[in-house]
Amino acid sequence: MKKVKAPRNRTLELTPKDRMNLGRRLLHLNHRLCAKKIVDTTICGDSLHVLDLLPAHAVDLVFADPPYNLAKKFGKVSFKTLDLDKYEEWTEAWVSKMARLLKPTASLYVCSEWCSSTAVHRVLNRHFRVRSRITWEREKGRGAHKNWKNVSEDIWFCTVSNAYTFNVEKVKLMRRVIAPYTAENGQPKDWQQEAAGRFRKTYPSNLWNDLTVPFWSMPENTPHPTQKPEKLLAKIILASSNEGDLVLDPFLGSGTTSVVCKKLKRHYIGIEIDEEYCLYAEKRLQMAASDAKIQGYSRGVFWERNTEYKTVSL
């Protein structure tokens, strides 16, 4: 018998009608097509093959969340832990294909976990200009009795050249004010009063602790085991692309990158090897057409966790 969901469980599900209708929207790429025919599509296939079929120098931004060097099952596909040298070789195999696809002004973000982050860095440093390592906190995770609980992941930020997009004003964070100073006239000094308290708009750093990993009560949640938050993608997409730019995700999963691109008026190409996750991506894209909210982002700024969840300003 099918397990009945709890009343507040908003995890997405696919109906038989979804599978039939959404499956028709997937692109199975076996030969090269012009950019117009693959923009704003979900490509079902293996990135190592598909990347060779994409048009050259068409992409403004890449966000890549490849399988980490951990034993993990993603739908019908499994990934086994490799020794560090082998994982570096595997990373080289797909990263080396990126330079042909990117514009000279493009940026690339690659996710990693701590134990293989150095290998990912070495590969990226051979092909691009590594700008920063972002560390973000995911509050989930099991406790460890003989080690520090692992609650962080890395994202490497790279560019093709020294000429690249970085919209710092688009990614400021509203941070709670601990010591609210006032001017001589008694007015707030560099802070403002909000319903949730006193906040100051601050510049973004490479340490992100304002994110919530998707879970069962969030409408963006899917059965994908390593789904990234829409808020995380919004930071990257707003900072490193402009409206109308083209964003590529070679490991799309359940579609977060494409969905946020649609909400923020960017074009996208998503590649995912598992058809089930492709269908979830298309369902979320369908939902995004009528709902452009991004939890934790509103009025043009990002908010600390659990402080501001109003409609995104587009």
Secondary structure, 3 states (H helix, E strand, C coil): CCCCCCCCCCCCCCCHHHHHHHHCCCECCCCCCCHHHHCCEEEECCHHHHHHHCCCCCEEEEEECCCCCCCEEECCEEECCCCHHHHHHHHHHHHCCHHHHEEEEEEEEEEECHHHHHHHHHHHHHHCEEEEEEEEECCCCCCCCCCCCCCEEEEEEEECCCCCCCCHHHHCEEEECCCCCECCCCCECCCEEECCEEEEEECCCCEECCCCCCCCCCCCCCCCCCCCCHHHHHHHHHHHCCCCCEEEECCCCCCHHHHHHHHCCCEEEEEECCHHHHHHHHHHHHHHCCCCCECCEECCEEECCCCCCCCCCC
